[in-house]
């Protein structure tokens, strides 16, 4: 998930200007701009403040699965049924694919 892009999309969907969101989240507008552009990542406390200013919970912020493909969502749902050991093995298996692509 691109956190900055998600913040910008939520801000725009609520018809907030960047200056308004920054003021309501108690951060500077240039800092918010850097976050939205992906130049920096917000701390957890900053993200909580941004979510509060957007009137959403952290869970709502990360809960939007619309960016994920149906196959990825199915994998996530299937992974919830696995034991911790099986999840670790699956993670290692996936990591080999990712490493081979790099």
C-alpha positions in Angstrom: 0.0 0.0 0.0 1.2 3.5 -0.9 0.5 5.4 2.3 1.0 8.8 0.8 -1.3 8.1 -2.1 -3.9 6.7 0.3 -3.8 9.8 2.4 -4.2 12.0 -0.7 -7.1 10.0 -2.0 -8.9 10.1 1.3 -8.2 13.9 1.7 -9.5 14.6 -1.8 -12.6 12.3 -1.3 -13.4 14.5 1.8 -12.8 17.6 -0.3 -10.1 18.9 2.1 -7.3 21.1 1.0 -3.8 19.9 2.1 -3.5 23.0 4.3 -6.7 22.1 6.1 -5.7 18.5 6.7 -2.2 19.6 7.8 -3.6 22.1 10.3 -6.2 19.6 11.6 -3.5 17.0 12.0 -1.1 19.4 13.7 1.6 19.0 11.1 3.1 21.3 8.6 1.7 21.5 5.1 5.2 20.8 3.5 5.5 17.7 5.7 2.1 16.5 4.5 3.1 17.2 0.9 6.2 15.1 1.4 4.2 12.2 2.9 1.6 12.4 0.0 4.4 12.4 -2.6 6.1 9.4 -0.9 9.2 11.3 0.0 8.9 10.4 3.6 6.8 8.0 5.7 4.8 9.3 8.7 5.4 8.0 12.2 2.6 6.0 13.8 1.6 9.0 15.9 1.5 11.3 12.8 -0.6 8.7 10.9 -3.0 8.5 13.9 -3.2 12.4 13.8 -3.9 12.4 10.1 -6.6 9.7 10.4 -8.2 11.6 13.3 -8.2 14.7 11.1 -9.8 12.6 8.3 -12.3 11.3 10.8 -11.4 7.7 10.2 -9.8 5.0 12.3 -6.4 3.4 11.6 -8.3 0.2 10.8 -10.4 2.1 8.2 -7.2 3.6 6.8 -5.6 0.1 6.2 -8.9 -1.7 5.6 -9.5 -0.6 2.0 -8.7 -3.7 -0.1 -9.8 -2.0 -3.4 -6.2 -1.7 -4.5 -5.6 -5.5 -4.2 -6.4 -8.0 -7.0 -9.0 -10.6 -6.3 -6.2 -13.3 -6.3 -4.3 -11.4 -3.6 -7.4 -11.1 -1.5 -8.1 -14.8 -1.9 -4.5 -15.6 -0.8 -5.0 -13.4 2.2 -8.2 -15.1 3.1 -6.7 -18.5 2.7 -3.6 -17.6 4.7 -5.9 -16.8 7.7 -6.8 -20.5 7.8 -3.2 -21.6 8.2 -1.2 -22.3 11.3 1.6 -19.9 12.3 4.2 -22.4 11.0 2.4 -22.8 7.7 2.3 -19.0 7.3 6.1 -18.8 7.9 6.7 -21.5 5.3 4.4 -19.7 2.8 6.2 -16.5 3.5 9.6 -18.1 2.8 8.2 -19.7 -0.4 6.9 -16.3 -1.6 10.2 -14.6 -0.7 12.0 -17.0 -3.1 9.8 -15.7 -6.0 10.4 -12.1 -5.0 14.1 -12.7 -4.7 14.3 -14.3 -8.2 12.6 -11.3 -9.8 15.0 -8.8 -8.3 
